Amino acid sequence: MNEQTEILKTIIENRRSVKPGFYIEKKVDDAVIHAMLESARWAPTHGLTEPWRFFVFTGEGLQKLADFLSKTYKENTSAENFLQAKFDKIKINILKASHIIMLGMKRQQNGKIPEVEEICAVACAVQNMQLTATAHHAGCYWSTGSMSTHASTKKFLRLEDADLCLGMLYVAQYAGDVLAPARSEIQLKTSWIS
Ligand SMILES: Cc1cc2nc3c(=O)[nH]c(=O)nc-3n(C[C@H](O)[C@H](O)[C@H](O)COP(=O)(O)O)c2cc1C
């Protein structure tokens, strides 16, 4: 292995989903967020549609996001299913983050590229951001919970009906050991046809 492949392997294997329980109050430098966004734009994109749209919430913006998503949970949950603890948790978790990047997928006007390919392109961009965060020792975590993929969240982000919000990328400084969940050996998931 050469130096480059060694570095790449280390970053890929060290990336972890770092969840709010590990976050500390110290902010992630905006320069790290810019580096993450810069890496996102180099993701593969069929037809160069660049379907990713990112909405970065920080400072007071996090409070706006927390208020919106908790309200969305309340408005879209029946009285018997509503849990005050979940409502509170949505806010608490968001406010623990340093930045949250909402992950939009903008549908191409003529719809020539299939939607699934546009979703895949955004996912590639998100992985670039997660790896860049790892390289900068920032914690991050892709969440599709807390109403982040709900239709009203799209509207909140001024996305249109054909677009999607694919969730939220938490970014934060963290402390503690985040363990790697077990993975299967890749041979179990691979067929070679030669
Ligand atoms: C598209 C996508 C959505 C995810 N949504 C959630 C989520 O809503 N809640 C959650 O706890 N983890 C979520 N995760 C993170 C996974 O739980 C995590 O990747 C998995 O546990 C493996 O841990 P690791 O990322 O540290 O390797 C999501 C991951 C992906 C790729």
The ligand as a Tripos MOL2 file, in Angstrom:
@<TRIPOS>MOLECULE
LIG
   31    33     1     0     0
SMALL
NO_CHARGES

@<TRIPOS>ATOM
      1 C1        -29.1620    7.1710    4.6770 C.3       1 LIG1
      2 C2        -28.8350    6.9510    6.1250 C.ar      1 LIG1
      3 C3        -29.7520    7.3250    7.0900 C.ar      1 LIG1
      4 C4        -29.4650    7.1500    8.4390 C.ar      1 LIG1
      5 N1        -30.3900    7.5390    9.3740 N.ar      1 LIG1
      6 C5        -30.1650    7.3050   10.6820 C.ar      1 LIG1
      7 C6        -31.1270    7.6710   11.6540 C.ar      1 LIG1
      8 O1        -32.1800    8.2500   11.3420 O.2       1 LIG1
      9 N2        -30.8670    7.3810   12.9450 N.ar      1 LIG1
     10 C7        -29.7040    6.7650   13.3180 C.ar      1 LIG1
     11 O2        -29.5280    6.5200   14.5040 O.2       1 LIG1
     12 N3        -28.7440    6.4580   12.4190 N.ar      1 LIG1
     13 C8        -28.9320    6.7130   11.1220 C.ar      1 LIG1
     14 N4        -27.9690    6.4180   10.1950 N.ar      1 LIG1
     15 C9        -26.6160    6.0190   10.6430 C.3       1 LIG1
     16 C10       -26.5050    4.5330   10.8610 C.3       1 LIG1
     17 O3        -27.1920    4.2020   12.0460 O.3       1 LIG1
     18 C11       -25.0080    4.1710   10.9970 C.3       1 LIG1
     19 O4        -24.3640    4.4470    9.7820 O.3       1 LIG1
     20 C12       -24.8120    2.7140   11.3670 C.3       1 LIG1
     21 O5        -25.2460    2.4740   12.6610 O.3       1 LIG1
     22 C13       -23.3690    2.2750   11.2520 C.3       1 LIG1
     23 O6        -22.5480    3.0560   12.0950 O.3       1 LIG1
     24 P1        -21.2980    3.8480   11.5130 P.3       1 LIG1
     25 O7        -21.8330    4.8930   10.5770 O.co2     1 LIG1
     26 O8        -20.5980    4.4440   12.7120 O.co2     1 LIG1
     27 O9        -20.4170    2.8800   10.7910 O.co2     1 LIG1
     28 C14       -28.2250    6.5800    8.8440 C.ar      1 LIG1
     29 C15       -27.3060    6.1990    7.8430 C.ar      1 LIG1
     30 C16       -27.6040    6.3710    6.5100 C.ar      1 LIG1
     31 C17       -26.6050    5.9480    5.4720 C.3       1 LIG1
@<TRIPOS>BOND
     1     1     2 1
     2     2     3 ar
     3     2    30 ar
     4     3     4 ar
     5     4     5 ar
     6     4    28 ar
     7     5     6 ar
     8     6     7 ar
     9     6    13 1
    10     7     8 2
    11     7     9 ar
    12     9    10 ar
    13    10    11 2
    14    10    12 ar
    15    12    13 ar
    16    13    14 ar
    17    14    15 1
    18    14    28 ar
    19    15    16 1
    20    16    17 1
    21    16    18 1
    22    18    19 1
    23    18    20 1
    24    20    21 1
    25    20    22 1
    26    22    23 1
    27    23    24 1
    28    24    25 2
    29    24    26 1
    30    24    27 1
    31    28    29 ar
    32    29    30 ar
    33    30    31 1
@<TRIPOS>SUBSTRUCTURE
     1 LIG1         1 GROUP 0 **** ****
